[in-house]
Amino acid sequence: MSEIEDGNPTETFSFVDKRRTAEPLIEDLDPDAVAAETGSAEVKFNAEAEQEEEGSASIYDIAAYCTGMLISEGFQRLGLIADPRSGKAVMDLPSARVAIDCVAALVNVLDEPTSTLPDSVRREMKRTLNDLRLNYVDRTRS
């Protein structure tokens, strides 16, 4: 397109992206059309659909994953591991205490007889919890 304003030619362009991904974006979907197509008003994300195909994780697996994250945070807050974002090891004992208490609560739940976690995983979590507690005591005495 070309326009002439005051005797000076100027070009204007409009860009339209006509590319599409294999899957439509969730916000592009019409809930009524999805309901008519699938017989359900629920729209599932790709990750949810893949998880259902593979078999969903048990609640014990999810709790064990959360426990691992809290253990890492506990060691970081004790100043024993550097924060990956800053690269510095900073001690924050009140936050470390909260992380340790949360790990202890989850380990108690995961150690129930109904848990589907292997005994080796349970023992490792208990050992790591004891390590966190001993390091906390050591840091508070310093």
Secondary structure as GFF3:
##gff-version 3
##sequence-region A 1 142
A	DSSP	beta_strand	2	5	.	.	.	ID=ss1
A	DSSP	beta_strand	8	11	.	.	.	ID=ss2
A	DSSP	three_ten_helix	26	28	.	.	.	ID=ss3
A	DSSP	alpha_helix	31	38	.	.	.	ID=ss4
A	DSSP	alpha_helix	46	54	.	.	.	ID=ss5
A	DSSP	alpha_helix	59	77	.	.	.	ID=ss6
A	DSSP	alpha_helix	93	110	.	.	.	ID=ss7
A	DSSP	alpha_helix	119	141	.	.	.	ID=ss8
###
